């Protein structure tokens, strides 16, 4: 059976928790699991962000899932690390929650400290979600 995202954590029950950490041996340079371990850590951060946004907004997870184009069971499994997230899930949740989850991809898998410091900015910054770069109107 393939590993689930939460299986890469030191404490799987902390998936989507800001204190979650990936098993060092799986994330180590040269590990055959390194890419998956970093992806699992990234998904945990995304899940934490989604759960935080839903709680702050006082939303219902069933409604969020439906609006994002997935059923509740899939969203639950994504948020608990039981299944891997897809880019379409990230985009759908970004639009629904008004939080640009794609910006989390700026994270480089080294540590979460920078992400945690920037996390509040994701919730405070108004503006377009997942918009392409604006072109200079004069073509310069």
Buried (B, 14 or more C-beta within 10 A) or exposed (E): EEEBBBBBBEEBEBBBBBEBBBBEEBBEEEBEBBEBBBBBBBBBBBBBBBBBBBEEEEBEBEEBBBBBBBEBEBBBBBBBBBBBBEEEBBBBBBBBBBBBBBBBEEBEBEEBEEBEEBBEEBBEEEEEBEEEEEEEEEEE
